[in-house]
Structure formats: C-alpha cells, structure tokens
Amino acid sequence: MTKKQNPFTITTKTQYSIPRFSYKSAFFIQGGLLLFTLLDLYLFPANKIALMLTLSISLALLTGIARYFIDTKRGFCLSFYRNVGIIFGLSFGVLIFLL
C-alpha cells in the first residue's frame, strides 16, 4: 500500500542546486543599504536623484557581492556583472516610477 501525498505540499527538489540567501548575506545587504542611505542623506540632503542613484547602485553591488562572494565562492564572472546590471536596472526603474 502506498502512502498518498498531500496535493498542497510544495516540493523543492530539483536536479540542480539553487543558491539561497543566508542570514549573513541578508544582514550584509540590509546593513550596507542603511549605511549608504545615511551617508547619502548626510552628504546630499534633500537631493532625490542622488538618493535614487545611491540606492540603486548600492543594492545592485551589495546583492552581487552577497550572492557571488558570501553565499557561493564564484567571484567575478559574467553572471556577476549580469546580475548587478539587471538588479540596477530594475531598482532604478522602480525608483523612477515612484519618484
């Protein structure tokens, strides 16, 4: 007799490993964004364009560094630059839309 599986159970087994963000990289990204935001607000008060650029660039770089240097030890590669470019474009687009 076979045991029935619950149809609402989500299985995450794949044939390849998917790197996930660890607590270490999540705190790295959060702390870096807080630091860069406070530094930007101190250096350029009430300048929305500088804040938008700082947040976009720092989010892209911190996410790339966390993913390719902290979580996996791949380092600089083509996918690192691609990841940074995609995240920069998306975050810049969202911030322009909200501004």
Backbone as JSON Lines, residues from 0, in Angstrom:
{"i":0,"aa":"M","n":[0.84,-1.17,0.0],"ca":[0.0,0.0,0.0],"c":[0.89,1.25,0.0]}
{"i":1,"aa":"T","n":[0.63,2.16,-0.9],"ca":[1.44,3.37,-0.98],"c":[0.78,4.49,-0.19]}
{"i":2,"aa":"K","n":[1.63,5.32,0.3],"ca":[1.15,6.46,1.07],"c":[0.82,7.61,0.13]}
{"i":3,"aa":"K","n":[-0.35,8.23,0.27],"ca":[-0.75,9.34,-0.58],"c":[-0.05,10.62,-0.12]}
{"i":4,"aa":"Q","n":[0.34,11.41,-1.12],"ca":[0.95,12.69,-0.8],"c":[-0.13,13.76,-0.76]}
{"i":5,"aa":"N","n":[0.1,14.72,0.08],"ca":[-0.79,15.87,0.18],"c":[-0.63,16.72,-1.07]}
{"i":6,"aa":"P","n":[-1.69,17.02,-1.82],"ca":[-1.53,17.8,-3.05],"c":[-1.14,19.25,-2.8]}
{"i":7,"aa":"F","n":[-1.26,19.72,-1.57],"ca":[-0.92,21.1,-1.26],"c":[0.51,21.26,-0.77]}
{"i":8,"aa":"T","n":[1.26,20.19,-0.71],"ca":[2.64,20.23,-0.27],"c":[3.52,20.68,-1.44]}
{"i":9,"aa":"I","n":[4.38,21.63,-1.17],"ca":[5.28,22.13,-2.21],"c":[6.61,21.4,-2.08]}
{"i":10,"aa":"T","n":[6.99,20.74,-3.13],"ca":[8.29,20.07,-3.13],"c":[9.29,20.96,-3.83]}
{"i":11,"aa":"T","n":[10.47,21.03,-3.28],"ca":[11.5,21.91,-3.84],"c":[12.71,21.12,-4.33]}
{"i":12,"aa":"K","n":[12.58,19.86,-4.59],"ca":[13.71,19.08,-5.06],"c":[13.89,19.31,-6.55]}
{"i":13,"aa":"T","n":[15.09,19.72,-6.91],"ca":[15.44,19.91,-8.3],"c":[16.69,19.12,-8.59]}
{"i":14,"aa":"Q","n":[17.06,19.05,-9.85],"ca":[18.27,18.32,-10.22],"c":[19.51,19.19,-10.08]}
{"i":15,"aa":"Y","n":[19.34,20.44,-9.81],"ca":[20.47,21.34,-9.62],"c":[20.25,22.12,-8.34]}
{"i":16,"aa":"S","n":[21.34,22.59,-7.77],"ca":[21.22,23.32,-6.5],"c":[20.97,24.8,-6.78]}
{"i":17,"aa":"I","n":[20.02,25.36,-6.07],"ca":[19.68,26.76,-6.19],"c":[20.28,27.49,-5.0]}
{"i":18,"aa":"P","n":[21.24,28.41,-5.23],"ca":[21.81,29.12,-4.08],"c":[20.79,30.07,-3.48]}
{"i":19,"aa":"R","n":[20.7,30.05,-2.19],"ca":[19.76,30.91,-1.47],"c":[20.54,31.92,-0.64]}
{"i":20,"aa":"F","n":[19.87,32.99,-0.24],"ca":[20.5,33.98,0.61],"c":[20.56,33.45,2.03]}
{"i":21,"aa":"S","n":[21.72,33.6,2.65],"ca":[21.87,33.2,4.04],"c":[21.59,34.4,4.94]}
{"i":22,"aa":"Y","n":[21.55,34.15,6.24],"ca":[21.35,35.26,7.17],"c":[22.52,36.24,7.1]}
{"i":23,"aa":"K","n":[23.69,35.71,6.9],"ca":[24.87,36.55,6.83],"c":[24.79,37.53,5.66]}
{"i":24,"aa":"S","n":[24.39,37.03,4.49],"ca":[24.29,37.92,3.34],"c":[23.09,38.86,3.45]}
{"i":25,"aa":"A","n":[22.0,38.41,4.08],"ca":[20.84,39.29,4.27],"c":[21.19,40.46,5.19]}
{"i":26,"aa":"F","n":[21.9,40.18,6.28],"ca":[22.33,41.27,7.18],"c":[23.36,42.17,6.5]}
{"i":27,"aa":"F","n":[24.19,41.59,5.64],"ca":[25.16,42.38,4.88],"c":[24.45,43.37,3.96]}
{"i":28,"aa":"I","n":[23.43,42.91,3.25],"ca":[22.69,43.78,2.34],"c":[21.92,44.85,3.12]}
{"i":29,"aa":"Q","n":[21.25,44.45,4.19],"ca":[20.48,45.42,5.0],"c":[21.4,46.48,5.61]}
{"i":30,"aa":"G","n":[22.5,46.04,6.19],"ca":[23.43,46.99,6.82],"c":[24.07,47.91,5.81]}
{"i":31,"aa":"G","n":[24.44,47.37,4.66],"ca":[25.05,48.19,3.62],"c":[24.09,49.23,3.08]}
{"i":32,"aa":"L","n":[22.84,48.83,2.85],"ca":[21.85,49.79,2.36],"c":[21.59,50.89,3.39]}
{"i":33,"aa":"L","n":[21.52,50.51,4.66],"ca":[21.32,51.52,5.7],"c":[22.51,52.48,5.76]}
{"i":34,"aa":"L","n":[23.71,51.94,5.7],"ca":[24.91,52.76,5.75],"c":[24.98,53.72,4.56]}
{"i":35,"aa":"F","n":[24.76,53.2,3.35],"ca":[24.83,54.05,2.17],"c":[23.71,55.09,2.14]}
{"i":36,"aa":"T","n":[22.53,54.73,2.62],"ca":[21.43,55.7,2.66],"c":[21.72,56.83,3.64]}
{"i":37,"aa":"L","n":[22.2,56.49,4.83],"ca":[22.53,57.53,5.81],"c":[23.68,58.4,5.34]}
{"i":38,"aa":"L","n":[24.67,57.78,4.69],"ca":[25.8,58.55,4.17],"c":[25.35,59.49,3.06]}
{"i":39,"aa":"D","n":[24.47,59.01,2.2],"ca":[23.95,59.86,1.12],"c":[23.12,61.0,1.67]}
{"i":40,"aa":"L","n":[22.26,60.73,2.65],"ca":[21.44,61.79,3.23],"c":[22.28,62.82,3.97]}
{"i":41,"aa":"Y","n":[23.42,62.38,4.52],"ca":[24.32,63.32,5.2],"c":[25.07,64.2,4.2]}
{"i":42,"aa":"L","n":[25.53,63.59,3.09],"ca":[26.32,64.34,2.12],"c":[25.46,65.2,1.18]}
{"i":43,"aa":"F","n":[24.31,64.67,0.77],"ca":[23.43,65.38,-0.17],"c":[22.03,65.48,0.42]}
{"i":44,"aa":"P","n":[21.79,66.4,1.34],"ca":[20.45,66.49,1.92],"c":[19.42,66.98,0.9]}
{"i":45,"aa":"A","n":[18.27,66.36,0.91],"ca":[17.11,66.73,0.08],"c":[17.41,66.66,-1.41]}
{"i":46,"aa":"N","n":[18.25,65.72,-1.84],"ca":[18.53,65.52,-3.25],"c":[18.01,64.14,-3.64]}
{"i":47,"aa":"K","n":[16.86,64.11,-4.3],"ca":[16.21,62.84,-4.61],"c":[16.96,62.04,-5.66]}
{"i":48,"aa":"I","n":[17.56,62.7,-6.61],"ca":[18.26,62.0,-7.69],"c":[19.51,61.3,-7.15]}
{"i":49,"aa":"A","n":[20.24,61.96,-6.28],"ca":[21.43,61.35,-5.68],"c":[21.03,60.15,-4.81]}
{"i":50,"aa":"L","n":[19.94,60.27,-4.08],"ca":[19.47,59.16,-3.26],"c":[19.03,57.99,-4.13]}
{"i":51,"aa":"M","n":[18.37,58.27,-5.23],"ca":[17.91,57.23,-6.13],"c":[19.1,56.49,-6.75]}
{"i":52,"aa":"L","n":[20.1,57.21,-7.18],"ca":[21.29,56.58,-7.74],"c":[22.06,55.79,-6.7]}
{"i":53,"aa":"T","n":[22.2,56.35,-5.5],"ca":[22.93,55.66,-4.44],"c":[22.23,54.37,-4.06]}
{"i":54,"aa":"L","n":[20.92,54.4,-3.9],"ca":[20.19,53.19,-3.54],"c":[20.27,52.14,-4.63]}
{"i":55,"aa":"S","n":[20.15,52.53,-5.88],"ca":[20.2,51.57,-6.98],"c":[21.57,50.93,-7.11]}
{"i":56,"aa":"I","n":[22.6,51.74,-7.09],"ca":[23.96,51.21,-7.23],"c":[24.34,50.35,-6.04]}
{"i":57,"aa":"S","n":[24.04,50.81,-4.83],"ca":[24.43,50.03,-3.65],"c":[23.63,48.73,-3.55]}
{"i":58,"aa":"L","n":[22.35,48.74,-3.9],"ca":[21.58,47.5,-3.87],"c":[22.12,46.5,-4.88]}
{"i":59,"aa":"A","n":[22.45,46.96,-6.07],"ca":[22.98,46.06,-7.09],"c":[24.33,45.47,-6.68]}
{"i":60,"aa":"L","n":[25.22,46.31,-6.2],"ca":[26.55,45.82,-5.82],"c":[26.51,44.93,-4.58]}
{"i":61,"aa":"L","n":[25.73,45.32,-3.58],"ca":[25.66,44.52,-2.36],"c":[25.01,43.16,-2.61]}
{"i":62,"aa":"T","n":[24.0,43.12,-3.46],"ca":[23.38,41.84,-3.79],"c":[24.33,40.96,-4.58]}
{"i":63,"aa":"G","n":[25.04,41.54,-5.53],"ca":[26.01,40.77,-6.28],"c":[27.14,40.24,-5.42]}
{"i":64,"aa":"I","n":[27.65,41.08,-4.53],"ca":[28.72,40.64,-3.63],"c":[28.23,39.55,-2.69]}
{"i":65,"aa":"A","n":[27.03,39.72,-2.14],"ca":[26.5,38.71,-1.22],"c":[26.28,37.39,-1.93]}
{"i":66,"aa":"R","n":[25.78,37.43,-3.15],"ca":[25.45,36.2,-3.87],"c":[26.69,35.49,-4.4]}
{"i":67,"aa":"Y","n":[27.65,36.24,-4.92],"ca":[28.8,35.63,-5.58],"c":[30.06,35.55,-4.72]}
{"i":68,"aa":"F","n":[30.08,36.19,-3.56],"ca":[31.26,36.11,-2.71],"c":[30.96,35.52,-1.34]}
{"i":69,"aa":"I","n":[29.78,35.78,-0.78],"ca":[29.47,35.27,0.56],"c":[28.77,33.92,0.49]}
{"i":70,"aa":"D","n":[27.7,33.83,-0.3],"ca":[26.93,32.58,-0.37],"c":[27.64,31.53,-1.2]}
{"i":71,"aa":"T","n":[28.13,31.9,-2.36],"ca":[28.93,30.99,-3.19],"c":[30.27,31.65,-3.42]}
{"i":72,"aa":"K","n":[31.28,30.89,-3.63],"ca":[32.64,31.43,-3.79],"c":[33.02,31.52,-5.27]}
{"i":73,"aa":"R","n":[32.09,31.96,-6.11],"ca":[32.37,32.04,-7.55],"c":[33.19,33.26,-7.92]}
{"i":74,"aa":"G","n":[33.03,34.35,-7.23],"ca":[33.8,35.56,-7.51],"c":[33.29,36.3,-8.73]}
{"i":75,"aa":"F","n":[34.19,37.1,-9.33],"ca":[33.81,37.87,-10.51],"c":[33.68,36.94,-11.71]}
{"i":76,"aa":"C","n":[32.55,36.98,-12.36],"ca":[32.32,36.22,-13.58],"c":[31.26,36.97,-14.39]}
{"i":77,"aa":"L","n":[30.93,36.45,-15.54],"ca":[29.97,37.12,-16.4],"c":[28.6,37.22,-15.74]}
{"i":78,"aa":"S","n":[28.19,36.19,-15.03],"ca":[26.88,36.22,-14.38],"c":[26.85,37.22,-13.21]}
{"i":79,"aa":"F","n":[28.0,37.49,-12.59],"ca":[28.06,38.53,-11.56],"c":[27.7,39.88,-12.16]}
{"i":80,"aa":"Y","n":[28.35,40.23,-13.27],"ca":[28.09,41.52,-13.91],"c":[26.67,41.58,-14.46]}
{"i":81,"aa":"R","n":[26.19,40.47,-14.98],"ca":[24.81,40.43,-15.48],"c":[23.82,40.64,-14.35]}
{"i":82,"aa":"N","n":[24.06,39.99,-13.21],"ca":[23.19,40.12,-12.05],"c":[23.18,41.56,-11.54]}
{"i":83,"aa":"V","n":[24.34,42.17,-11.45],"ca":[24.44,43.56,-10.99],"c":[23.71,44.49,-11.95]}
{"i":84,"aa":"G","n":[23.87,44.28,-13.24],"ca":[23.2,45.13,-14.22],"c":[21.69,44.99,-14.19]}
{"i":85,"aa":"I","n":[21.2,43.77,-14.05],"ca":[19.76,43.55,-14.02],"c":[19.15,44.17,-12.76]}
{"i":86,"aa":"I","n":[19.79,43.95,-11.62],"ca":[19.25,44.5,-10.37],"c":[19.32,46.02,-10.38]}
{"i":87,"aa":"F","n":[20.39,46.59,-10.93],"ca":[20.47,48.05,-11.04],"c":[19.36,48.58,-11.92]}
{"i":88,"aa":"G","n":[19.14,47.97,-13.06],"ca":[18.1,48.43,-13.97],"c":[16.71,48.35,-13.37]}
{"i":89,"aa":"L","n":[16.43,47.22,-12.71],"ca":[15.11,47.06,-12.09],"c":[14.88,48.04,-10.95]}
{"i":90,"aa":"S","n":[15.87,48.18,-10.07],"ca":[15.68,49.09,-8.94],"c":[15.63,50.54,-9.4]}
{"i":91,"aa":"F","n":[16.42,50.9,-10.39],"ca":[16.39,52.27,-10.91],"c":[15.05,52.56,-11.57]}
{"i":92,"aa":"G","n":[14.54,51.59,-12.32],"ca":[13.24,51.75,-12.95],"c":[12.1,51.9,-11.96]}
{"i":93,"aa":"V","n":[12.14,51.1,-10.9],"ca":[11.11,51.19,-9.87],"c":[11.18,52.52,-9.14]}
{"i":94,"aa":"L","n":[12.39,52.98,-8.83],"ca":[12.53,54.25,-8.13],"c":[12.14,55.44,-9.01]}
{"i":95,"aa":"I","n":[12.41,55.36,-10.3],"ca":[11.97,56.44,-11.2],"c":[10.45,56.45,-11.28]}
{"i":96,"aa":"F","n":[9.86,55.27,-11.33],"ca":[8.39,55.19,-11.36],"c":[7.78,55.77,-10.1]}
{"i":97,"aa":"L","n":[8.4,55.52,-8.95],"ca":[7.86,56.02,-7.68],"c":[8.18,57.5,-7.46]}
{"i":98,"aa":"L","n":[9.17,58.03,-8.12],"ca":[9.55,59.43,-7.95],"c":[8.64,60.28,-8.75]}
